[in-house]
Amino acid sequence: MVTLTSIIERYRHKLHRQYGARMTSQQIRALDAVIDCRTARYGSMALGCDDCHQQSIQYHACGNRACHKCQHHDTRRWLDRQQCKLLPANYLMVTFTLPAELRAVTARHQQALYNLPMNLRIAR
């Protein structure tokens, strides 16, 4: 199975050759953390079952905020919270960008301009 970790491992040297001079130390540490997450680098703990006497080793996570393995739980919880906020109706969000020439007018007349889209009918 292809994972983010395997992609980083595969192309890491090419990335460093091409962009290494422009990469920040934080970016390099994040890549290192993702590669080494849940390996011996961060230590381990031995788990055992008293009933069947089976033992296993669990490696500690890196805890880096850029790590997809460590932050998956937080991301899932955030998505679940957002899902609960959705209205029980079909709706869509429209995003648009104003031209620079209209930004000063918008700043002075925010309420009127921001309410304009509410009056538009969207054809389906």
URBELLIN-V521036 format. One line per field, one symbol per residue. phi: phi as a letter, one per 30 degrees, with the letter a starting at -180 (. if undefined). burial: + if it has 24 or more other ideal C-beta (glycine too) atoms within 12 Angstrom, else -. Layout:
phi: ???
burial: ???
//
This chain:
phi: .dbeddddddceddddddbedcdddddddddddddcdhbdeciabccbcddcidbbccddddiddcddddceddddddddddddddddadabcccbcddedcddddddbeeddddeddcdccdc
burial: ---++--+---+-----------------+++++++++----------------------++-+-+++++------------------------------------------------------
//
